[in-house]
Structures are given as structure tokens and as C-alpha cells.
Amino acid sequence: MARVEVIRHIRAPREAVWDVIADLERQAEWMVDVRALRITSAEKRGRGAVLEVTSTLFGLPVLHDVMEVTAWEPPRRVDVLHRGQFHGTGSFLLEPAEGGTTLFVWIEDVQPPLGRLGEALFARLVRPHLERLFGRSLDNVRRLAEARAAGG
């Protein structure tokens, strides 16, 4: 397994951050690599929701992912199981920080294809790229949550 972990400090309470990430149908608005997102389950939020997502890798819309929400703990945690073109798990963790702010931790543990070669390519090329993409996405969450907390 290969891990990508990105952390951002958000000057908004957890509930405001949760409101942004818990709206699964609108995740494409803040996830910079998502090109299409559709919820295919009867459950639209929470444990058991299934999302089909087309996202980009190095600017090419090549990744089709099916994600199932496996943990839903408002306002602190969302976990997903990736079962599309790549396999693994993802987590959004919201921790309270001083002054009523939030620490957002995004963790992805994925199994790169192609064995050792895939792991080496992931470490050298894919992980740094994903860290930048996820960082930009979390910057979008920060902007939305801080605006929400300010009443905007």
C-alpha cells in the first residue's frame, strides 16, 4: 500500500467544514481533479452511499473510481473504500484545533498497479502530484468553510 496524506488548518469550526465535505453531490465543486461525480446508491449521504467518479491524473480524465462510504461520523470522519480502477481506502478526518478552528487530515492508502514498478512510479511521480492536487482541493474546502463560518 502507498499513502498520500495532506493536512490543512482551517479557520472555521468543524461543523462548518463538515457541512462542506458531507454534501457528497457537490464534492466536484471543491475537488480539483474530479470531472464527473454521480451518486449511484439510494443512500445519498452517510454510510452506504456509493459514488462513481471520473477524475484526472496529470490532466487526463482517465480514472474511473467507485467509492463506497464505509464510515460516517459527523462532524469528525468520513471513510471510503475505493473499488474502481484503483483499490484502497480514503479518510477525511476533522480534528478540533485551538480557537474553534479545525485541522483537516486527508489520507489515501492505495495499491498501485504493476507491483514494485508501480510502487516506485507512485512514490516518484504520482504521490507528489496527488499531494499538490489534494492540497489545492483542501484549500478550496478551507475557502468555502471559512466563508460559511463568517456567514457568507
C-alpha positions in Angstrom: 0.0 0.0 0.0 1.1 3.5 -0.7 0.0 6.5 1.4 -0.8 10.1 0.5 -1.5 12.4 3.4 -2.3 16.1 3.2 -3.1 18.4 6.2 -4.7 21.9 6.3 -5.6 24.2 9.1 -9.0 25.8 8.6 -10.1 28.9 10.5 -13.6 27.6 10.9 -15.3 25.2 13.4 -15.6 21.5 12.5 -19.3 21.8 11.8 -18.7 24.3 9.0 -16.0 22.1 7.5 -18.3 19.1 7.8 -21.1 20.9 6.0 -18.8 21.3 3.0 -17.5 17.8 2.8 -20.7 16.0 3.8 -22.5 17.3 0.7 -21.3 14.4 -1.4 -23.1 15.5 -4.5 -21.2 18.8 -4.5 -17.7 17.4 -3.9 -16.8 18.0 -7.6 -17.1 21.8 -6.8 -14.1 21.7 -4.5 -12.1 18.6 -5.6 -9.9 20.0 -8.4 -9.3 16.6 -10.2 -12.9 15.5 -10.4 -14.5 15.8 -13.8 -17.8 13.9 -13.1 -19.4 12.6 -10.0 -22.6 10.7 -9.6 -24.2 9.0 -6.6 -25.5 5.7 -7.7 -27.0 4.4 -4.4 -30.3 5.1 -2.9 -28.4 6.5 0.1 -27.2 10.0 -0.8 -25.2 10.7 2.3 -23.7 8.7 5.0 -22.6 5.1 5.4 -23.5 3.0 2.3 -23.5 5.9 -0.2 -21.8 4.9 -3.4 -20.2 7.4 -5.7 -18.9 6.9 -9.3 -16.2 9.4 -10.0 -14.2 10.3 -13.1 -11.1 12.2 -12.2 -7.9 13.3 -13.8 -4.3 12.1 -13.4 -1.7 14.5 -14.8 -4.6 16.4 -16.5 -6.0 13.3 -18.3 -9.6 12.2 -17.4 -8.6 8.6 -17.1 -9.5 7.4 -13.7 -12.9 5.8 -13.0 -13.4 5.2 -9.3 -16.3 3.7 -7.4 -16.3 4.7 -3.8 -18.4 3.4 -1.0 -18.7 5.3 2.2 -17.8 2.9 5.0 -17.7 5.3 8.0 -19.7 8.4 8.6 -19.2 10.1 12.0 -20.4 13.7 11.9 -18.6 16.1 12.4 -15.3 14.2 12.5 -14.8 11.5 10.0 -15.7 10.1 6.5 -14.1 6.9 5.2 -14.4 5.4 1.8 -13.5 2.1 0.1 -12.1 2.6 -3.4 -13.2 -0.3 -5.7 -12.8 1.1 -9.2 -9.7 1.3 -11.3 -7.6 1.5 -8.2 -8.1 -0.1 -4.8 -7.6 1.2 -1.3 -9.2 3.4 1.3 -9.6 7.1 1.9 -10.3 9.2 5.0 -11.3 12.7 5.8 -10.5 13.4 9.5 -11.6 16.7 11.2 -9.9 17.5 14.5 -10.8 20.5 16.6 -7.9 22.9 17.0 -7.4 25.9 19.2 -9.6 28.9 18.9 -12.5 27.0 17.4 -10.6 26.1 14.3 -10.2 22.7 12.5 -7.3 20.5 11.4 -8.3 18.6 8.2 -6.3 15.5 7.5 -6.9 13.7 4.2 -5.4 10.2 3.9 -5.4 7.9 0.9 -4.0 4.4 1.1 -4.0 2.8 -2.3 -2.5 -0.2 -4.0 -0.6 0.9 -7.1 -0.8 -1.4 -10.1 2.3 -3.2 -11.6 3.9 -4.4 -8.3 7.3 -2.9 -7.4 7.4 -0.9 -10.6 4.1 0.7 -9.8 5.1 1.4 -6.2 8.3 3.1 -7.5 6.4 5.2 -10.0 3.8 6.1 -7.4 6.5 7.3 -4.9 8.4 9.2 -7.6 5.7 10.7 -9.7 2.1 10.1 -8.6 2.4 10.8 -4.8 3.8 14.3 -5.3 1.2 15.1 -8.0 -1.6 13.9 -5.7 -0.3 15.8 -2.8 -0.5 19.0 -4.9 -4.0 18.2 -6.1 -5.3 17.3 -2.7 -3.7 20.4 -1.2 -5.5 22.6 -3.8 -8.7 20.8 -3.1 -8.3 21.3 0.7 -7.6 25.0 0.0 -11.0 25.1 -1.7 -12.6 23.4 1.3 -10.9 26.0 3.6 -12.2 28.9 1.5 -15.8 27.5 1.5 -15.8 26.6 5.2 -14.3 29.9 6.3 -16.8 31.8 4.2 -19.6 29.7 5.7 -18.4 30.3 9.2 -18.2 34.1 8.5 -21.9 34.0 7.4 -21.2 34.1 3.7 
